[in-house]
Amino acid sequence: MKIISVNVGKPRDNPWKGLAATYIDKQPVEGPVRVTSPGPKGDGSVGLAGDKVGDVQHHGGTNQAVYVYGSEDYAHFNGLVGRDFGPGAFGENLTTTGYDVNAALIGERWAGPGGLVLQVTGARIPCGTFRGWIAERGWLKTFTREARPGPYMRVVEPGFVEAGAELEVVHRPDHGVTAAMFFRAAMGDKDLVPVVLEAPELPPGEREWLRGNFDA
């Protein structure tokens, strides 16, 4: 797959969650951007240099270091709601093309420039900030129904990213649990919860969250 845009957040007021700031306003940047593991949640750190999150309790940290969204999924939503969403509009760090990122498997690894290795850990769960930012009537229901969330990644090996660079899938587990399946389970499909829990690479935090919320 190819990276068509690298996006870094700019702080802005967050009236939708009552927080001091949100960094959902991701803007494309030029040139290489360093990617490293930010460590656990708590201080707003993410994988890309210069970026942060405002909701430090629910976002950022090791297993949400990089958020990826596909241009093909933007095209789907553009046609569905009649808007012109483009790179960074959903708050993703990397906008890609040429690969179904929602079909990526939990634990799947991608290699990129400078020795970079990323691993799929889960999927984006929509929140009040996302709903307010998009400002589309019924947006959370629409986003949930379409199940095109985009995956979260952890940084296995540091490197860098830039527009035009290639990401190569270098490992796919054999369990068949995709980012889209994780999303559907997290959004209420209880039948999928035990299936998703079978993925050995599912991070402990996400595993405990699914079990706790759905009594799996």
C-alpha positions as CSV (number, residue, x, y, z in Angstrom):
1,M,0.0,0.0,0.0
2,K,1.1,3.6,-0.5
3,I,1.0,6.5,2.0
4,I,-0.7,9.4,0.3
5,S,-0.7,11.7,3.3
6,V,1.0,12.0,6.7
7,N,-1.2,14.0,9.1
8,V,-0.3,15.7,12.4
9,G,-2.8,17.2,14.8
10,K,-3.2,20.9,15.6
11,P,-4.7,21.7,19.0
12,R,-8.2,23.3,19.0
13,D,-10.9,23.7,21.6
14,N,-13.0,20.6,22.4
15,P,-16.5,21.7,23.3
16,W,-17.8,18.1,22.7
17,K,-16.1,16.4,25.7
18,G,-15.4,19.3,28.0
19,L,-11.7,18.9,27.6
20,A,-9.2,21.7,27.2
21,A,-8.1,20.6,23.7
22,T,-8.5,18.0,20.9
23,Y,-5.9,17.1,18.3
24,I,-8.5,15.5,15.9
25,D,-7.8,18.3,13.4
26,K,-5.0,16.4,11.6
27,Q,-3.3,18.4,8.8
28,P,-1.1,16.9,6.0
29,V,2.6,17.6,6.5
30,E,5.5,17.4,4.1
31,G,8.7,15.5,4.4
32,P,9.6,12.5,6.7
33,V,8.1,12.3,10.1
34,R,9.8,10.1,12.8
35,V,7.6,7.3,14.3
36,T,8.5,5.8,17.7
37,S,6.6,4.0,20.4
38,P,5.0,6.5,22.8
39,G,4.7,4.2,25.8
40,P,1.6,3.8,27.9
41,K,-1.4,6.2,27.9
42,G,-1.4,9.1,30.2
43,D,0.5,12.1,28.8
44,G,-1.1,12.4,25.3
45,S,1.8,10.9,23.4
46,V,1.4,9.1,20.1
47,G,3.7,7.6,17.6
48,L,4.3,10.5,15.2
49,A,6.7,13.2,16.2
50,G,4.8,16.5,16.7
51,D,1.4,14.9,17.3
52,K,-0.6,14.4,20.5
53,V,-4.1,13.5,21.8
54,G,-6.3,15.6,24.1
55,D,-8.3,12.8,25.7
56,V,-5.3,11.1,27.5
57,Q,-7.6,8.6,29.2
58,H,-9.0,7.0,26.1
59,H,-6.6,7.8,23.3
60,G,-2.9,7.5,22.5
61,G,-0.3,5.3,24.1
62,T,1.4,2.1,23.0
63,N,-1.5,0.4,21.3
64,Q,-3.0,3.5,19.7
65,A,0.3,4.9,18.5
66,V,-0.7,5.3,14.9
67,Y,-4.1,5.6,13.3
68,V,-4.5,4.6,9.7
69,Y,-7.4,5.3,7.3
70,G,-7.9,4.3,3.7
71,S,-8.7,6.7,0.8
72,E,-11.0,4.0,-0.5
73,D,-13.1,4.3,2.7
74,Y,-13.2,8.1,2.3
75,A,-14.6,7.6,-1.2
76,H,-17.3,5.3,0.3
77,F,-18.4,7.9,2.8
78,N,-18.1,10.8,0.4
79,G,-20.6,9.0,-1.8
80,L,-22.8,8.0,1.1
81,V,-23.2,11.4,2.8
82,G,-22.4,13.7,-0.1
83,R,-19.3,15.3,1.4
84,D,-15.7,15.7,0.4
85,F,-13.8,14.1,3.2
86,G,-10.1,14.0,2.5
87,P,-6.8,13.1,4.2
88,G,-6.8,13.8,7.9
89,A,-10.6,14.5,8.1
90,F,-11.2,11.5,10.5
91,G,-8.2,12.3,12.6
92,E,-5.9,9.7,11.1
93,N,-2.1,9.9,11.0
94,L,-1.6,8.0,7.8
95,T,-4.0,8.1,4.8
96,T,-3.3,5.1,2.5
97,T,-4.3,3.7,-0.8
98,G,-4.1,0.3,-2.5
99,Y,-5.0,-1.9,0.5
100,D,-8.2,-2.7,2.5
101,V,-7.0,-1.6,5.9
102,N,-10.2,-2.7,7.6
103,A,-9.5,-6.3,6.5
104,A,-6.1,-6.2,8.2
105,L,-5.7,-8.8,10.8
106,I,-5.2,-8.2,14.5
107,G,-1.4,-8.7,14.9
108,E,-0.7,-8.1,11.2
109,R,2.6,-6.3,10.6
110,W,3.5,-3.7,8.1
111,A,7.1,-2.6,7.2
112,G,8.0,0.9,6.0
113,P,10.9,3.3,5.6
114,G,13.9,3.5,7.9
115,G,13.2,0.0,9.5
116,L,9.7,1.0,10.6
117,V,7.5,-1.9,11.6
118,L,3.8,-1.3,12.7
119,Q,1.4,-3.9,14.1
120,V,-2.4,-3.8,14.0
121,T,-3.8,-3.7,17.5
122,G,-7.5,-2.9,17.0
123,A,-9.7,-0.3,15.4
124,R,-11.0,3.2,16.0
125,I,-14.0,3.5,18.3
126,P,-16.1,6.6,17.6
127,C,-16.5,9.1,20.4
128,G,-18.3,12.4,21.1
129,T,-15.3,14.4,19.8
130,F,-15.5,12.6,16.5
131,R,-19.3,13.1,16.2
132,G,-19.0,16.8,17.0
133,W,-16.0,17.3,14.7
134,I,-17.8,15.7,11.7
135,A,-21.1,17.5,12.5
136,E,-23.2,15.1,10.4
137,R,-26.6,14.2,11.7
138,G,-26.7,10.6,12.8
139,W,-22.9,10.3,12.2
140,L,-22.1,7.7,14.9
141,K,-24.9,5.4,13.7
142,T,-23.7,5.8,10.1
143,F,-20.1,5.2,10.9
144,T,-21.0,2.1,13.1
145,R,-23.2,0.6,10.4
146,E,-20.7,0.9,7.7
147,A,-17.9,-0.7,9.8
148,R,-15.0,1.0,8.1
149,P,-13.2,2.2,11.2
150,G,-9.6,2.1,10.2
151,P,-7.0,0.3,12.3
152,Y,-4.9,1.4,15.2
153,M,-1.2,0.3,15.2
154,R,1.6,-0.1,17.7
155,V,5.2,0.7,16.8
156,V,7.3,-2.5,16.9
157,E,10.4,-0.9,15.4
158,P,10.9,2.9,14.9
159,G,11.3,4.5,11.6
160,F,9.7,7.3,9.6
161,V,6.8,8.0,7.3
162,E,6.2,10.4,4.5
163,A,3.8,10.9,1.6
164,G,4.6,8.6,-1.3
165,A,6.3,6.0,0.8
166,E,5.2,2.3,0.6
167,L,4.1,0.1,3.4
168,E,4.5,-3.6,2.9
169,V,2.5,-6.3,4.7
170,V,5.2,-8.6,6.1
171,H,3.2,-10.9,8.4
172,R,-0.4,-12.0,8.6
173,P,-1.6,-14.2,11.5
174,D,-3.7,-17.3,10.7
175,H,-6.7,-16.5,13.0
176,G,-8.7,-14.4,10.6
177,V,-9.8,-11.7,13.1
178,T,-9.8,-8.4,11.2
179,A,-9.9,-4.8,12.4
180,A,-13.4,-4.5,11.1
181,M,-14.5,-7.6,13.2
182,F,-12.9,-6.0,16.3
183,F,-14.9,-2.8,15.6
184,R,-18.2,-4.6,15.2
185,A,-17.6,-6.6,18.4
186,A,-16.7,-3.4,20.3
187,M,-19.8,-1.7,18.9
188,G,-22.2,-4.3,20.2
189,D,-22.1,-7.5,18.1
190,K,-21.9,-9.9,21.0
191,D,-21.7,-12.9,18.7
192,L,-18.4,-11.7,17.5
193,V,-16.8,-11.0,20.9
194,P,-15.7,-14.6,21.6
195,V,-14.4,-14.9,18.0
196,V,-12.3,-11.7,18.4
197,L,-11.0,-12.9,21.8
198,E,-9.5,-15.9,20.0
199,A,-6.9,-13.7,18.4
200,P,-3.7,-14.2,20.5
201,E,-2.2,-10.9,19.4
202,L,-5.2,-8.9,20.8
203,P,-3.6,-6.5,23.4
204,P,-4.5,-7.2,27.0
205,G,-6.3,-3.9,27.5
206,E,-8.6,-4.4,24.5
207,R,-9.2,-8.1,25.6
208,E,-10.1,-7.0,29.1
209,W,-12.4,-4.2,27.8
210,L,-14.3,-6.6,25.5
211,R,-14.7,-9.1,28.3
212,G,-15.8,-6.5,30.8
213,N,-18.3,-4.8,28.6
214,F,-19.9,-7.9,27.1
215,D,-19.4,-10.6,29.7
216,A,-17.6,-12.8,27.2
